[in-house]
């Protein structure tokens, strides 16, 4: 466990252990929940589909594309729950493959046309 106070910044780093220098890591989704088995019912979304949902979320540059570094602020959600669990999903892509998921950033679903 990692102990943190309310309104304290939480800094994270996710790394890829590979000798291939042509890979890059991208944070696709990151969700907090008081239940480590359920990240849907009572959850706080920090990043979803590459879209930042928490205004305190910030990414940081890294000396290697094999690492994703980011931070967010411990939120009000923590006041109501003694334990909060994180589940983050990352994507690994080829470096400079601009058509890959890593380079497309935030993906929003397009709305359906409701005309006849």
C-alpha positions as CSV (number, residue, x, y, z in Angstrom):
1,X,0.0,0.0,0.0
2,X,1.0,3.6,-0.6
3,X,-0.3,6.1,2.0
4,X,-1.3,9.5,0.9
5,X,-3.2,12.4,2.4
6,X,-6.2,14.2,0.9
7,X,-5.1,16.9,-1.6
8,X,-1.6,15.5,-1.9
9,X,-0.2,14.8,-5.3
10,X,0.3,11.2,-6.3
11,X,3.1,10.7,-8.8
12,X,3.2,7.5,-10.9
13,X,5.5,5.9,-13.4
14,X,4.6,2.9,-15.6
15,X,7.4,1.3,-17.4
16,X,7.9,-1.2,-20.2
17,X,10.7,-3.7,-19.7
18,X,12.0,-4.2,-23.2
19,X,15.3,-3.8,-25.1
20,X,13.5,-2.6,-28.2
21,X,14.1,1.2,-28.4
22,X,11.3,1.7,-30.9
23,X,8.4,1.3,-28.5
24,X,6.4,3.9,-26.7
25,X,4.0,3.7,-23.7
26,X,0.6,5.6,-23.6
27,X,-1.8,5.8,-20.7
28,X,-5.2,4.9,-22.1
29,X,-7.4,4.5,-19.0
30,X,-6.9,5.0,-15.3
31,X,-9.7,4.5,-12.8
32,X,-9.9,4.6,-9.0
33,X,-12.3,2.5,-6.9
34,X,-12.7,1.5,-3.2
35,X,-13.3,-2.1,-4.5
36,X,-10.3,-3.9,-6.1
37,X,-12.7,-6.2,-7.9
38,X,-15.1,-3.6,-9.3
39,X,-14.0,-0.6,-11.3
40,X,-17.4,0.1,-12.7
41,X,-20.0,0.5,-10.0
42,X,-18.4,3.1,-7.7
43,X,-15.4,4.4,-9.6
44,X,-13.7,7.7,-10.2
45,X,-12.3,8.0,-13.8
46,X,-9.0,9.9,-14.1
47,X,-8.3,9.1,-17.8
48,X,-10.6,7.2,-20.2
49,X,-9.8,6.4,-23.8
50,X,-6.8,8.8,-23.6
51,X,-9.1,11.6,-22.5
52,X,-8.2,13.3,-19.2
53,X,-11.2,13.5,-16.9
54,X,-9.5,14.8,-13.8
55,X,-8.3,18.4,-14.0
56,X,-5.4,17.7,-11.7
57,X,-4.0,15.0,-14.0
58,X,-0.6,16.0,-15.6
59,X,1.8,14.1,-17.7
60,X,5.6,14.5,-17.4
61,X,8.3,14.0,-20.0
62,X,10.5,11.0,-19.6
63,X,14.1,10.2,-20.6
64,X,12.8,7.1,-22.4
65,X,9.6,6.3,-24.4
66,X,9.4,3.1,-22.3
67,X,8.0,5.1,-19.4
68,X,4.8,7.0,-18.9
69,X,5.0,9.5,-16.0
70,X,2.0,11.3,-14.6
71,X,0.4,12.7,-11.4
72,X,-2.9,13.6,-10.1
73,X,-4.3,15.0,-6.8
74,X,-5.7,12.8,-4.0
75,X,-9.4,13.6,-4.4
76,X,-12.5,13.9,-2.3
77,X,-13.3,10.3,-3.2
78,X,-10.6,9.3,-0.6
79,X,-12.4,11.0,2.2
80,X,-15.3,8.6,2.0
81,X,-13.3,5.4,1.6
82,X,-10.3,4.2,3.7
83,X,-8.8,2.4,0.8
84,X,-8.7,3.4,-2.9
85,X,-7.4,1.1,-5.6
86,X,-6.1,2.2,-9.0
87,X,-6.4,0.3,-12.3
88,X,-4.6,1.8,-15.2
89,X,-4.5,0.4,-18.8
90,X,-1.6,1.3,-21.0
91,X,-0.9,0.8,-24.7
92,X,2.4,0.0,-26.2
93,X,3.0,1.2,-29.8
94,X,5.8,1.5,-32.3
95,X,7.7,4.8,-31.9
96,X,6.6,7.4,-34.5
97,X,3.8,5.2,-35.9
98,X,1.5,8.2,-36.1
99,X,-1.5,6.1,-37.0
100,X,-1.2,4.0,-33.8
101,X,-3.3,4.4,-30.7
102,X,-0.5,6.1,-28.8
103,X,-0.3,9.0,-31.2
104,X,-4.1,9.6,-31.7
105,X,-4.5,10.8,-28.1
106,X,-8.0,11.3,-26.8
107,X,-10.6,9.2,-28.6
108,X,-14.2,10.3,-28.4
109,X,-17.0,8.3,-29.8
110,X,-18.9,9.9,-32.6
111,X,-22.6,10.4,-32.2
112,X,-25.0,8.5,-34.3
113,X,-27.2,10.2,-36.9
114,X,-30.8,10.0,-35.7
115,X,-32.4,11.1,-39.0
116,X,-34.6,8.6,-40.8
